[in-house]
Amino acid sequence: MLRERRSFSPEFKLQMVKLYENGKPRNEIVREYDLTPSALGKWI
């Protein structure tokens, strides 16, 4: 089953990057915000 492609605002992306920079693990961010690891990886 494929996920529907979603778009994220620049503000949301920046918030995710800041969470990561402040020490939150990638897998936790992905799980909590229902992201794909590759999407998060492109932003950080």
QUISUL-V284595 format. One record per run of one state. SS is the DSSP state (helix for helix, strand for strand, loop for the rest). FROM is the first residue (numbers start at 0). TO is the last residue. If there is no record, write none. Layout:
# QUISUL-V284595
<<SS/FROM/TO> <SS/FROM/TO>>
This chain:
# QUISUL-V284595
<<loop/0/8> <helix/9/20> <loop/21/24> <helix/25/32> <loop/33/35> <helix/36/42> <loop/43/43>>
